Amino acid sequence: MTRGKKLLRVLAGEAMDVPPVWVMRQAGRYLPEYRATREKAGDFLSLCYTPELAAEVTLQPIRRFGFDAAILFADILLVPQALGADLWFVTGEGPRLSTVTTPADLAALKPAEAIHETLAPVYETVRILARELPGETALIGFAGAPWTVATYMIAGRGTPDQGPAHRLKEEDRPTFEALLALITEATIEYLSCQIAAGAEVVKLFDSWAGSLEGADFTAYTLKPAARIIAALKARHPGIPVIAFPREAGKNYVGFARNTGADCVALDNSVDAAWAAAHVQKDGCVQGNLAPVHMVTGGQALIDETRRIRDAFSGGPHVFNLGHGITPDADPDNVQLMLDTLRNG
Ligand code: CP3
């Protein structure tokens, strides 16, 4: 007889007829109950730093949909804030941060070990969730990968092409590399505390990995991921790690092998049949339904859900979207995806 949480079983290499499923950004603005709790918190950052409310929004999509995993409610930009950057969110526009572009800016940041003072409420959220989640639901902790976090710290905001980060990399590589090294160490500290508090899996979001090529991809996406994963596994033997080098394209091939990740999350630009042959042959994959189907629904959603499930049915697979669910998604379409997966 097989037993244990479905997510943990596939991360350990088991293939299942009905794969475990969760959705990136599953706690979010497409859910009316999320919007109500966010209103109560006042603003997004207060929601992240109020453990009872952050735990509540984490649990909402589990109650509504019965996903196989809950992902801690927080944000990748809490780490820059904990390192001493100013952080705020402009409604309708996104995050803003004080910038790091000079050796003096870098020197003004705190050391990696100092982040816990700011991030302690996040660990408390994890402890609440470890107590309150249903027995079959796995708890995923997460952090941004160093390159992606650095793109926000350098530009002070989200950028379409990560231009400011690329510029610093070309013009002052020592400062750029020292910033990445600091974020790498902070990320190890942060994820390690999430695991100690009860996270059973951790995920590393490298949302902008696709803008690095060749030797830069190796140096700034692959190597930091390998360092973080090795450090976490040394401190917490057996902890499974999901890596998401979004839009890595052909660089998805071998990524798990070369970083030690237990699972590679695929964005929806990747063809599932290709990924089954070239990426899943090394182990578990996650993905990769296009988020737009959560907006449009209908037969296309059903067909795509089946196509992706079937393409990956020969090996370990975590069903998910290829990127975060959007605020205009219809919760009924999430239910339709789940019904399709579970009932044929
Ligand atoms: O997936 C989950 O449900 C867990 C929570 C989570 C959030 N952000 C909550 C959030 C996770 C895992 C993230 C990761 C994150 N945050 C990433 C990496 C993944 C990705 O999407 O590529 C990035 C790049 C960020 C940075 C960030 N946070 C941006 C650019 C924005 C603004 C864009 C937006 O959607 O509004 C955020 C805000 C944010 N983080 C929201 C949520 C639910 C929306 C805030 C709100 O309630 O208004």
Residues whose N, C-alpha, C, O or C-beta is under 5 A from the ligand:
A	BS01	CP3	V23 M24 R25 Q26 A27 G28 F44 I71 L72 F73 A74 D75 I76 G94 P95 G158 F205 S207 G324
